[in-house]
Amino acid sequence: MELSLALTLPRDEQTVPVARHIVRNAMEQVGVESTCVYDVELALSEACTNVLLHSGPGDQFVVRLDLDECLGVIRVIDVGRGFDSARLQADETGLEAERGRGLGLMQALVDRVDFTSRPEAGTIVTLEKALALTPKGLLAGHRKQV
């Protein structure tokens, strides 16, 4: 079983909690455990906030959620100028810094974080997390036996 959901949202700080709410509810409804949902929700917030702070021109961004019985993948896609993602990942920001900890937080919460920057076309932030499922959830009932 697979679940796919795409949201096209205006670039506005009020859309971050909307994206969180919709993704959280979708994951809960198919039986993802609450701690796993919380991790994804917080990483999503960081990725969306990065769009608001760092993307270039563009009135909208897209949040795409894809779930199967083993993996959750979220893509946050903006239209903008793109950036040097390798440099961002190489920068170390101390814990005492007030800003710049989003990447480290995302990396701590999900299994894989990937940035695809397309100059003058924007950036895709991909977050992947192995899903912990409740025993009676919809996805658990469809989990493939290994």
URQUI-V506822 format. One line per field, one symbol per residue. ss: DSSP state (a for helix, b for strand, c for the rest). phi: phi as a letter, one per 30 degrees, with the letter a starting at -180 (. if undefined). burial: # if it has 9 or more other ideal C-beta (glycine too) atoms within 8 Angstrom, else .. A space follows every 50 residues. Layout:
ss->???
phi->???
burial->???
This chain:
ss->cbbbbbbbbbcccaaaaaaaaaaaaaaaaccbcaaaaaaaaaaaaaaaaa aaaacccccbbbbbbbbbccbbbbbbbbccccccaaaaaacccccccccc caaaaaaaaccbbbbbbbcccbbbbbbbbbccbccccccaaacccc
phi->.bbbbbccbddadddddddedddedddddcjdddddededddddeddddd dddcdddkcbbbcccbbbdbbcbcbccccadiaddddddddccdddddbj cedddeddcbdbbbcccceibjbccccbbdcccdecdedddcdddc
burial->..#.#.#.#.#...##.###.###.###.####..##.############ ##..#..#.##########.#############.#..#............ ###.##..##..#.#.##...########.#.#...####..#...
